[in-house]
Amino acid sequence: MAKKKMTFEEALNRLEVIVRQLEDEQLPLEKALEMYVEGVEMGKFCQSALDDAEQRIMVLTASEGGRPVIKEMGDI
């Protein structure tokens, strides 16, 4: 069975749960380390999703010569 691709929101929610558990619970060292590793992975996933979203915010606009030019939203 194929794994369902995690969404940004799911990863962020999981990261929040991990942080709360690491802060609030008395976890055995090995369990805390496992959760820390998972949290780092969720953080990297979230950062990658944010980077992808930033790239998608870029829009194509026509230059004076009619050729497409990529500009950031703030430059328009």
N, C-alpha and C positions, 0 to 999 in steps of 0.2 A: 504494500500500500504506500502510495507517495505521500510525503510530508506536505502539509498545508503550509504555504508561504506565510510567514508571520507579517502582520501589518505593523506600521510604526506605533499605532496606539496600543496594540497588544504587547509589543516589546517594552514600551514606556511603562505600561501598567505592571508588567512583570518586574521591571527594574525597581519600581516603587515598592512592590511587595518585598523584594529582596532587601532593599535598604531598610525597610521597617523591621524585618526579621533580624537583620544583623544588628540593628540598634537596640531592639527591645527584648530579644530573647537570649537566654544563656545557651548558646549552641556549643556542641563539642567542636574542638579545633578543626577536625577534618570536614565536618559539615559546613562550618563557617568558611573554610577555604573553598569548598565546592561552590557555595553560594556566591562567594566573591568572584570566582572565575566566571560563573554564569552572568553575574552583574556586569563584569567587564565586557563580555560578549554582547550583552543587551545594549550597553552604552555605545559600543562600536557600531552595532546595527542601526541604532537611532541616529548616530552622527552621519552614517552613510546615507540613510533615508533623507535627512535634512539637506545633505550636500546634493543629492539627486533632485530634491524639490527646488533648491536654489537654481540649479541648472535649468529646470523646466520653466522657471519664472522668466527666463530670458525669452525675448520675443524677436521675431523676424520683422524687420521694417525695410522698406524700399529706400535705397539711397538715391541721390540725384540721377545717377546713371541707370537706374532701374535694376541694379543688382541687389540681391538680398544681403542685408547686413544684420548681424546679431548685436543687439544693444541690451544693456541691463535695464530693468524697469525704472530705476532712478534716473537714467539718462534720457528718458523719453519726455 
